[in-house]
Amino acid sequence: AWRGVGGGLRRGSAVDAECSRLCRVSADKRRKSKMLKLTRTVFAALEHHKLEPVDAQRCVADAKRRIGTACDIVAQRGDSELVFVELKCGYPGTAKKRALAGAMRAPLQRARDTHLHRHFAQLAATVALFEAETGTLRALETKGVTRIGAALLYADDNETTLFELPAWWRRRGDALLAEITRARAARK
């Protein structure tokens, strides 16, 4: 069912849909649910990394910049950390770090252009948009959540790999959003 043109995309979409549904139920109900093998692998990886899913497809947006996105999985680690997890299915271990076309463009020009770095850029922008939600951050603080983390979770048939978002990438989230906004305005 997943072979042929677009097969990987279809499977990734199916796994995303299952994860979105199952992130919002209890761990017990999740374990008893029917799901694709790859979806079960994703939840096993989250459990291995002590990440308890609490939400999925959490939208973040900046109305002024007219930009928005959604994070695949929001998980809690311990009592005080919320972690945004971007899920990527079907990237084998060797492809994650393979260079594509030299360096990335500003403001990321110090980074090699790889799948991993493109995904870090996506996650950095998502976290920057969320961290601009000062009201949400204050509400989370009253509930004891004092840290916001971010990670990429790669999953394929053979392995899962979790990459925490490095501080270097996180610091560039706002600059990346500014560049996206500037580039879009220049096209008009």
PAVO-27304 format. One record per residue (C-alpha): residue number from 1; chain; x, z, y. Coordinates in nm, 3 decimals. Each point is the difference from the previous one (the first is absolute). Layout:
<rs>
resi;chain;east;up;north
NUM;A;X;Z;Y
...
</rs>
This chain:
<rs>
resi;chain;east;up;north
1;A;0.000;0.000;0.000
2;A;0.291;0.066;0.235
3;A;0.207;-0.305;-0.088
4;A;0.021;-0.323;0.193
5;A;-0.022;-0.080;0.368
6;A;-0.123;0.302;0.195
7;A;-0.002;0.224;-0.308
8;A;0.224;0.263;0.154
9;A;-0.211;0.009;0.315
10;A;-0.319;0.041;-0.206
11;A;0.155;0.286;-0.197
12;A;0.133;0.166;0.316
13;A;-0.346;-0.023;0.157
14;A;-0.160;0.150;-0.311
15;A;0.252;0.287;-0.006
16;A;-0.053;0.060;0.375
17;A;-0.378;0.015;-0.052
18;A;0.031;0.244;-0.291
19;A;0.246;0.220;0.189
20;A;-0.228;0.005;0.304
21;A;-0.292;0.116;-0.213
22;A;0.194;0.249;-0.213
23;A;0.198;0.163;0.284
24;A;-0.327;0.148;0.123
25;A;-0.096;0.178;-0.323
26;A;0.134;0.315;-0.163
27;A;0.310;-0.016;-0.218
28;A;-0.212;0.090;-0.303
29;A;-0.249;-0.280;0.063
30;A;0.288;-0.240;0.068
31;A;0.163;0.078;-0.337
32;A;-0.328;-0.070;-0.180
33;A;-0.069;-0.326;0.186
34;A;0.050;-0.344;-0.147
35;A;0.273;-0.187;0.188
36;A;0.255;-0.273;-0.034
37;A;0.331;0.096;-0.158
38;A;0.182;-0.068;0.328
39;A;-0.243;0.224;0.190
40;A;0.061;0.279;-0.251
41;A;0.374;-0.054;0.052
42;A;-0.044;0.036;0.378
43;A;-0.179;0.333;-0.037
44;A;0.260;0.122;-0.250
45;A;0.273;-0.087;0.252
46;A;-0.182;0.187;0.277
47;A;-0.031;0.304;-0.226
48;A;0.368;-0.024;-0.095
49;A;0.094;0.011;0.369
50;A;-0.240;0.292;0.060
51;A;-0.230;-0.209;0.218
52;A;-0.370;0.087;-0.027
53;A;-0.220;-0.288;0.125
54;A;-0.258;0.107;0.258
55;A;-0.109;-0.331;0.155
56;A;0.056;-0.375;-0.015
57;A;-0.009;-0.294;0.238
58;A;0.037;0.231;0.301
59;A;-0.038;-0.218;0.307
60;A;0.226;0.046;0.299
61;A;-0.032;-0.194;0.323
62;A;0.102;-0.022;0.363
63;A;-0.285;-0.142;0.207
64;A;0.221;-0.057;0.304
65;A;0.244;-0.212;-0.199
66;A;-0.284;-0.150;-0.205
67;A;0.185;0.063;-0.325
68;A;-0.098;0.181;-0.317
69;A;0.070;0.031;-0.370
70;A;-0.081;0.226;-0.293
71;A;0.214;0.209;-0.229
72;A;-0.063;-0.041;-0.373
73;A;0.018;0.367;-0.104
74;A;0.007;0.326;0.193
75;A;0.135;0.286;-0.211
76;A;0.082;0.362;0.052
77;A;0.332;0.148;-0.105
78;A;-0.011;0.377;-0.011
79;A;-0.218;0.177;0.254
80;A;0.156;-0.128;0.319
81;A;0.084;-0.370;-0.040
82;A;-0.220;-0.309;0.012
83;A;0.171;-0.311;-0.139
84;A;-0.099;-0.359;0.073
85;A;0.073;-0.208;-0.310
86;A;0.016;-0.378;0.019
87;A;-0.055;-0.147;-0.347
88;A;0.171;-0.322;-0.104
89;A;-0.076;-0.145;-0.343
90;A;0.193;-0.263;-0.190
91;A;0.343;0.022;0.162
92;A;0.259;0.036;-0.277
93;A;0.289;0.236;0.068
94;A;0.249;-0.279;0.067
95;A;-0.218;-0.168;0.263
96;A;-0.049;0.304;0.224
97;A;0.340;-0.014;0.164
98;A;0.081;-0.370;-0.029
99;A;0.085;-0.152;0.338
100;A;-0.238;-0.271;0.121
101;A;0.138;-0.159;0.315
102;A;0.273;0.202;0.167
103;A;-0.091;0.262;0.259
104;A;-0.344;0.093;0.129
105;A;-0.098;-0.067;0.360
106;A;0.005;0.254;0.286
107;A;-0.061;0.290;0.008
108;A;0.107;0.004;-0.365
109;A;0.302;-0.231;0.029
110;A;0.235;0.253;-0.162
111;A;-0.194;-0.025;-0.327
112;A;0.040;-0.269;-0.266
113;A;-0.314;-0.201;-0.064
114;A;-0.117;0.123;-0.341
115;A;-0.339;0.072;-0.156
116;A;0.080;0.371;0.018
117;A;0.085;-0.017;0.370
118;A;-0.309;-0.205;0.083
119;A;-0.208;0.262;-0.177
120;A;0.183;0.282;0.182
121;A;-0.083;-0.176;0.329
122;A;-0.367;-0.019;-0.099
123;A;-0.004;0.369;-0.091
124;A;0.187;0.101;0.318
125;A;-0.263;-0.177;0.211
126;A;-0.282;0.166;-0.195
127;A;0.150;0.348;0.046
128;A;0.062;-0.063;0.371
129;A;-0.365;-0.093;0.045
130;A;-0.111;0.315;-0.184
131;A;0.236;0.227;0.192
132;A;-0.155;-0.127;0.325
133;A;-0.328;0.161;-0.111
134;A;0.076;0.329;0.174
135;A;-0.348;0.141;-0.061
136;A;0.031;-0.064;-0.373
137;A;0.344;0.160;-0.009
138;A;-0.131;0.311;0.181
139;A;-0.291;0.026;-0.246
140;A;0.240;-0.031;-0.295
141;A;0.221;0.274;0.148
142;A;-0.294;0.240;0.004
143;A;-0.031;-0.065;-0.374
144;A;0.368;0.072;-0.060
145;A;0.130;-0.358;-0.015
146;A;0.315;-0.005;0.211
147;A;0.190;-0.301;-0.137
148;A;-0.088;-0.366;-0.040
149;A;0.202;-0.183;-0.264
150;A;0.004;-0.362;-0.107
151;A;0.107;-0.180;-0.316
152;A;-0.013;-0.337;-0.173
153;A;-0.108;0.001;-0.362
154;A;0.096;-0.310;-0.196
155;A;-0.172;-0.040;-0.335
156;A;0.027;-0.271;-0.261
157;A;-0.041;-0.022;-0.376
158;A;0.341;0.155;-0.069
159;A;0.067;0.259;0.270
160;A;-0.109;0.182;0.310
161;A;0.233;0.081;0.287
162;A;-0.076;0.219;0.300
163;A;0.197;-0.051;0.321
164;A;-0.043;0.261;0.274
165;A;-0.008;-0.161;0.345
166;A;0.349;0.055;0.148
167;A;0.026;0.158;0.345
168;A;0.164;-0.318;0.134
169;A;-0.316;-0.199;-0.075
170;A;-0.234;0.270;0.116
171;A;0.167;0.014;0.342
172;A;-0.067;-0.372;0.045
173;A;-0.375;0.005;-0.062
174;A;-0.100;0.011;0.369
175;A;0.254;-0.268;0.095
176;A;-0.129;-0.222;-0.279
177;A;-0.359;0.040;0.121
178;A;0.111;-0.085;0.354
179;A;0.176;-0.315;-0.125
180;A;-0.305;-0.110;-0.201
181;A;-0.217;0.047;0.309
182;A;0.248;-0.186;0.223
183;A;0.038;-0.291;-0.245
184;A;-0.376;-0.036;-0.036
185;A;-0.046;0.000;0.380
186;A;0.274;-0.265;0.036
187;A;-0.188;-0.234;-0.236
188;A;-0.311;-0.002;0.219
</rs>
